[in-house]
């Protein structure tokens, strides 16, 4: 990511544009009562399945559901 001075206009896209931004994936370990205990963040190249599957395989316990798929 190129450096810029505070006075320089931001280069690249604004809002949800990926230009000039770093993608980060995160995982949160929860306690038995559902409170956050640990967090793991990792920079990733993109949000493709090929990028995320290895991260999930190393981070998540077998049988764990992503938050978007978890009931409740």
Secondary structure, DSSP 8 states (H G I E B T S, - for coil): -----TTS---S--TT--TT--EEEEEEEE-TTS-EEEEEEEEES-S-HHHHHHHHHHHS-TT---TTTS--
